């Protein structure tokens, strides 16, 4: 009976604890995708920084009786050298000429404001998307029936404006200028990195150095891999900032001590987004681990498998060659062997 009396008190405590964790969950918003929560051993791994440039962690070697497989994962965080902002501009009007004239006024005003920031017309490109009529339904009344007809009453013109720029903080000025001319829709921002070949060369060189270090460790254990049968594969990938943005909802608590009786109207929370870089716990090497603005993340993966017991090549079996023997019959009826050699 005492246990049942204690039960309501336990339920109250559990309810309060759940509320605390719920608020913490909502504030983080992205706990399901949290890079620390997904990898329990992340805090147990050792992360080092070499000259403030390369961050690496040591992976445990896995060896079985059949083969030794070594894997190196390297990541390079690169700052973009230039950018391309794509904005959408839409105009509606009664006639096609009026629509085109009004959208050109907005576009030219936008370009004029951009020139104040050093963005010239050569850095701007306008992309025609669509021009479609707007229909209105009119009723044609007859004596015993009604007919509904679609009649064009105007046009909608849509274009995209591509703005090329080289400094990341220029985007704020571009959007400010765009809003003055009722251009509010930022579709996307492209990131461009010069000389990506050099980046992959750097990743390859550093990965090979790390691979050789692992091989040297195995030599100290008496495992020599130089003369064994081996296979390898490598893979290159790149992730742009647009690939790494995640959405979450912020959370605001409701006061329960209003002092008045009545309904509580909860405020609708607007979802937002944030840049969530690729987590580092899967990588042996990370070049430029810290950065301010969203980076383009290049990765390189190499896997080398050394077979400890390579299969012996079977000796080819020589099969006896059977030669066909041909005969011919002469006009006299005599059978003779045909020489095919």
C-alpha positions in Angstrom: 0.0 0.0 0.0 2.9 2.3 0.7 4.2 1.8 -2.8 0.9 3.1 -4.3 1.0 6.2 -2.1 4.5 7.0 -3.3 3.5 6.5 -7.0 1.8 10.0 -7.6 4.9 11.7 -6.2 7.1 9.7 -8.7 4.8 10.6 -11.6 5.1 14.3 -10.7 8.9 14.1 -10.7 9.0 12.2 -14.0 6.7 14.8 -15.5 8.9 17.6 -14.5 12.0 15.9 -15.7 10.4 15.2 -19.1 9.5 18.8 -19.4 13.1 19.8 -18.8 14.5 17.4 -21.4 11.7 18.4 -23.8 12.7 22.1 -23.6 16.4 21.2 -24.1 15.4 19.1 -27.1 13.5 21.9 -28.7 16.2 24.5 -28.1 18.7 22.3 -29.8 16.2 21.4 -32.5 18.5 19.2 -34.4 19.3 16.6 -31.7 18.4 13.7 -34.0 21.1 14.9 -36.4 23.5 16.0 -33.8 27.0 14.8 -34.7 27.9 14.1 -31.1 24.8 12.2 -30.3 25.1 9.9 -33.3 28.6 8.8 -32.4 29.0 7.7 -28.8 32.7 7.2 -29.1 33.3 10.7 -30.5 34.3 12.1 -27.1 36.6 9.1 -26.6 38.5 9.7 -29.8 41.7 11.8 -29.7 41.6 14.8 -32.0 44.9 16.6 -32.6 45.8 19.8 -34.4 49.1 20.0 -36.3 50.4 23.6 -36.8 46.8 24.8 -36.4 46.1 23.5 -39.9 45.6 19.7 -39.8 43.3 18.0 -37.4 43.6 14.2 -37.2 42.4 11.3 -35.0 43.8 7.8 -34.7 41.6 4.9 -35.8 42.0 1.5 -34.4 43.5 -1.0 -36.9 41.3 -4.0 -37.7 43.0 -7.3 -38.6 41.5 -10.7 -39.2 43.1 -14.0 -40.4 42.3 -13.4 -44.0 43.2 -9.8 -44.8 44.3 -6.5 -43.4 42.2 -3.5 -44.5 43.5 0.0 -44.1 41.3 3.0 -44.7 42.1 6.7 -44.7 39.5 9.5 -44.8 40.6 13.0 -45.4 38.7 16.3 -45.4 39.6 19.7 -46.8 37.5 22.8 -45.8 38.0 25.3 -48.6 36.9 29.0 -48.6 35.1 30.0 -51.7 36.8 32.3 -54.1 33.6 33.6 -55.7 29.9 33.3 -55.4 26.7 33.5 -57.5 23.4 34.7 -56.0 20.3 33.7 -57.9 17.2 35.9 -57.2 13.7 35.6 -58.7 11.8 38.7 -59.9 8.1 38.4 -60.8 5.9 41.1 -62.4 2.2 41.1 -63.3 0.4 43.5 -65.6 -2.5 44.0 -68.0 -0.5 43.6 -71.2 2.7 41.9 -72.2 4.4 45.3 -73.1 3.4 46.7 -69.7 4.7 43.7 -67.8 8.0 43.8 -69.7 8.4 47.6 -69.1 7.7 47.4 -65.4 10.1 44.5 -64.8 12.9 46.3 -66.7 12.4 49.4 -64.5 12.9 47.3 -61.4 15.8 45.4 -62.9 17.7 48.5 -64.1 17.2 50.2 -60.7 18.6 47.1 -59.0 21.6 47.0 -61.3 22.2 50.7 -60.7 22.3 50.2 -56.9 24.6 47.2 -57.3 27.1 49.4 -59.2 27.6 51.4 -56.0 29.2 48.2 -54.5 31.5 47.6 -57.5 29.2 45.0 -59.1 29.1 45.9 -62.8 26.7 44.8 -65.6 29.2 42.2 -66.7 28.7 40.5 -63.3 24.9 40.3 -63.7 22.9 38.0 -66.0 19.2 37.9 -66.3 17.6 34.5 -67.1 14.2 34.4 -68.7 12.0 31.8 -67.0 8.4 32.2 -68.2 5.7 34.6 -69.4 2.2 33.2 -69.0 -1.3 34.7 -69.4 -3.6 35.2 -66.4 -7.2 34.0 -67.0 -10.4 35.2 -65.5 -13.7 33.3 -65.6 -16.6 35.1 -67.3 -20.2 33.9 -67.2 -22.2 33.9 -70.5 -25.8 33.7 -69.4 -28.4 32.2 -71.7 -32.1 31.6 -71.3 -31.9 28.1 -69.8 -28.1 27.8 -69.1 -24.8 29.4 -68.1 -21.5 29.1 -69.9 -18.2 29.8 -68.1 -15.4 31.1 -70.3 -11.8 31.7 -69.5 -10.7 35.1 -70.7 -7.0 36.4 -70.6 -6.9 39.5 -68.4 -3.2 39.9 -67.9 0.3 38.4 -67.9 2.8 37.2 -65.4 6.5 37.5 -66.3 9.2 35.7 -64.3 12.9 36.1 -64.6 15.9 35.1 -62.5 18.8 37.5 -61.8 22.3 36.0 -61.4 24.7 38.2 -59.5 28.4 37.2 -59.4 30.5 38.5 -56.6 33.8 37.7 -54.9 33.4 38.6 -51.2 31.0 36.7 -49.0 29.8 39.7 -47.0 28.6 41.3 -50.3 25.4 39.2 -50.2 23.9 41.3 -47.4 24.3 44.4 -49.6 22.9 42.6 -52.6 19.7 41.7 -50.7 19.3 45.2 -49.3 19.5 46.6 -52.8 17.1 43.9 -54.1 14.5 44.7 -51.4 14.4 48.4 -52.5 13.0 47.1 -55.9 10.6 44.5 -54.4 12.9 41.6 -55.2 12.6 39.3 -52.2 13.1 35.7 -53.3 16.7 34.5 -53.0 16.7 31.1 -54.7 20.2 29.9 -53.9 23.9 30.9 -53.6 26.5 29.0 -55.6 30.0 28.7 -54.2 33.1 28.5 -56.5 36.5 27.3 -55.5 39.6 27.8 -57.8 42.0 25.0 -58.5 40.2 22.1 -57.0 42.8 19.8 -58.6 45.4 21.1 -56.2 43.0 20.4 -53.3 42.6 16.8 -54.3 46.4 16.5 -54.8 46.9 17.7 -51.3 44.3 15.3 -49.9 45.9 12.4 -51.8 49.5 13.2 -50.7 48.5 13.5 -47.0 46.4 10.3 -47.1 49.3 8.3 -48.5 51.5 9.6 -45.7 48.9 8.6 -43.1 48.6 5.2 -44.8 52.3 4.6 -44.7 52.3 5.4 -41.0 49.7 2.7 -40.4 51.8 0.2 -42.4 54.9 1.1 -40.2 52.9 0.4 -37.1 52.0 -3.0 -38.4 55.7 -3.7 -39.1 56.4 -3.2 -35.5 53.9 -5.9 -34.7 55.7 -8.3 -37.1 53.2 -7.9 -39.9 54.9 -7.1 -43.2 52.5 -6.1 -46.0 54.9 -5.2 -48.8 54.9 -8.6 -50.5 51.3 -9.6 -50.1 48.5 -9.5 -52.7 46.6 -6.2 -52.4 43.7 -4.3 -53.8 42.7 -0.7 -53.4 40.0 1.8 -54.2 39.6 5.5 -53.7 36.7 8.0 -53.9 36.4 11.8 -54.1 33.4 13.8 -53.0 32.5 17.4 -52.5 29.7 19.0 -50.4 28.7 22.6 -50.9 27.1 24.7 -48.1 23.7 24.3 -49.6 24.0 20.5 -48.9 24.8 21.1 -45.2 22.0 23.4 -44.1 19.6 21.9 -41.6 16.2 23.1 -40.4 15.0 23.4 -36.8 12.3 25.0 -34.7 13.2 27.2 -31.8 11.2 26.7 -28.6 9.6 29.2 -26.2 8.1 28.2 -22.9 4.6 29.2 -21.8 4.2 30.9 -18.4 1.7 29.0 -16.2 1.4 31.8 -13.6 -0.6 34.3 -15.7 -2.8 35.2 -12.7 -5.9 35.1 -14.9 -8.1 32.3 -15.9 -8.6 31.7 -19.6 -7.2 30.2 -22.7 -3.5 30.3 -23.5 -2.8 31.0 -27.2 0.6 29.5 -28.2 2.7 31.6 -30.5 3.4 29.9 -33.8 7.1 29.1 -34.1 8.7 29.8 -37.5 11.2 27.2 -38.6 14.7 28.4 -39.4 17.9 26.9 -40.7 21.5 26.8 -39.8 24.8 25.6 -41.4 25.8 22.2 -40.1 29.2 21.2 -41.4 30.2 17.6 -42.0 31.2 16.1 -38.6 34.9 15.3 -38.1 34.7 12.1 -36.2 34.7 10.0 -39.4 37.9 11.5 -40.7 41.5 10.7 -40.0 42.7 14.1 -41.4 41.0 17.4 -41.5 42.7 20.4 -43.3 41.5 23.8 -42.2 39.3 22.5 -39.3 38.1 25.9 -38.2 36.4 28.6 -40.3 33.9 31.4 -40.0 31.8 31.4 -43.2 30.3 28.2 -44.7 33.0 26.2 -46.5 33.1 23.9 -49.4 34.1 20.5 -48.0 36.2 18.2 -50.2 36.8 14.6 -49.0 39.0 11.8 -50.2 38.8 8.2 -49.2 41.3 5.4 -49.9 40.9 1.7 -48.9 43.8 -0.8 -49.3 43.2 -4.5 -48.6 46.2 -6.8 -48.0 45.4 -10.5 -48.3 47.3 -12.5 -45.7 46.6 -15.9 -47.5 46.4 -15.1 -51.2 44.9 -17.9 -53.2 47.3 -20.0 -55.2 47.0 -19.7 -58.9 45.9 -23.0 -60.5 48.1 -24.5 -63.2 46.3 -24.4 -66.5 45.0 -27.8 -67.7 46.2 -28.7 -71.1 43.4 -30.4 -73.0 44.2 -32.8 -75.8 43.5 -31.3 -79.2 41.4 -33.5 -81.4 42.0 -33.0 -85.1 39.3 -33.7 -87.6 40.1 -36.0 -90.5 38.4 -35.3 -93.8 37.9 -37.6 -96.8 36.8 -37.0 -100.4 35.3 -39.2 -103.0 36.8 -39.0 -106.5 34.6 -39.2 -109.6 35.8 -42.7 -110.0 34.4 -43.6 -106.6 37.7 -43.9 -104.9 37.9 -42.5 -101.2 41.0 -40.5 -100.4 42.2 -38.8 -97.2 42.3 -35.0 -97.5 45.5 -33.3 -96.3 44.5 -30.3 -94.2 48.0 -29.5 -92.8 
